[in-house]
């Protein structure tokens, strides 16, 4: 166990910038007049996983799930 990471209670500046970017991407991928596409939903989940990792969580990704570029990737965010 990495005690240094587990005992931290504050985010550094890079983590704050990364989180703001991830939150924007998550909102964009889930914003749609209709139900968001599978690709956009998977991209949002991937970005949510990154948010969890910044907060010290361990995330297991399924390598069998393939995805096309999401809305946030297509729009360059």
C-alpha positions as CSV (number, residue, x, y, z in Angstrom):
1,X,0.0,0.0,0.0
2,X,1.3,3.4,-1.0
3,X,0.8,5.3,2.3
4,X,1.7,8.7,0.7
5,X,-1.2,8.5,-1.8
6,X,-3.7,6.9,0.6
7,X,-3.1,9.6,3.3
8,X,-3.5,12.6,1.0
9,X,-6.6,14.7,1.5
10,X,-6.0,17.5,-0.9
11,X,-5.6,17.6,-4.7
12,X,-2.6,19.2,-6.4
13,X,-3.0,21.7,-9.2
14,X,-2.4,19.1,-12.0
15,X,-5.1,16.9,-10.5
16,X,-7.6,19.8,-10.3
17,X,-6.9,20.7,-14.0
18,X,-7.3,17.1,-15.0
19,X,-10.5,16.7,-13.1
20,X,-12.0,19.9,-14.7
21,X,-11.2,18.5,-18.1
22,X,-12.6,15.1,-17.3
23,X,-15.8,16.6,-15.9
24,X,-16.3,18.6,-19.1
25,X,-15.7,15.5,-21.2
26,X,-18.1,13.4,-19.2
27,X,-20.8,16.1,-19.5
28,X,-20.2,16.4,-23.3
29,X,-20.4,12.7,-23.8
30,X,-23.7,12.4,-21.9
31,X,-25.3,15.5,-23.4
32,X,-27.6,14.6,-26.2
33,X,-31.2,15.4,-27.2
34,X,-31.8,11.7,-27.3
35,X,-30.2,8.8,-25.4
36,X,-26.4,9.0,-25.7
37,X,-24.8,6.4,-28.0
38,X,-23.0,3.4,-26.6
39,X,-19.6,4.9,-27.7
40,X,-20.3,8.1,-25.9
41,X,-21.5,6.2,-22.8
42,X,-18.3,4.1,-22.8
43,X,-16.1,7.2,-23.2
44,X,-17.9,8.8,-20.3
45,X,-17.4,5.7,-18.1
46,X,-13.7,5.7,-19.1
47,X,-13.4,9.3,-18.0
48,X,-15.3,8.5,-14.8
49,X,-12.7,5.8,-14.1
50,X,-9.9,8.3,-14.5
51,X,-11.7,10.5,-12.0
52,X,-11.7,7.6,-9.5
53,X,-8.0,6.9,-10.2
54,X,-7.1,10.5,-9.4
55,X,-8.9,9.9,-6.0
56,X,-6.8,6.8,-5.4
57,X,-9.2,4.1,-6.5
58,X,-8.1,1.1,-8.5
59,X,-10.0,0.5,-11.7
60,X,-10.2,-2.7,-13.8
61,X,-10.8,-2.1,-17.5
62,X,-12.3,-4.8,-19.8
63,X,-10.0,-5.1,-22.8
64,X,-12.7,-6.8,-24.8
65,X,-14.9,-3.6,-25.1
66,X,-14.0,-1.7,-28.2
67,X,-15.3,1.7,-29.0
68,X,-15.5,4.2,-31.8
69,X,-14.4,7.8,-31.2
70,X,-16.8,9.5,-28.7
71,X,-18.3,13.0,-29.0
72,X,-15.7,14.5,-26.8
73,X,-12.9,12.8,-28.8
74,X,-14.4,13.9,-32.1
75,X,-14.7,17.5,-30.8
76,X,-11.1,17.5,-29.6
77,X,-11.7,17.9,-25.9
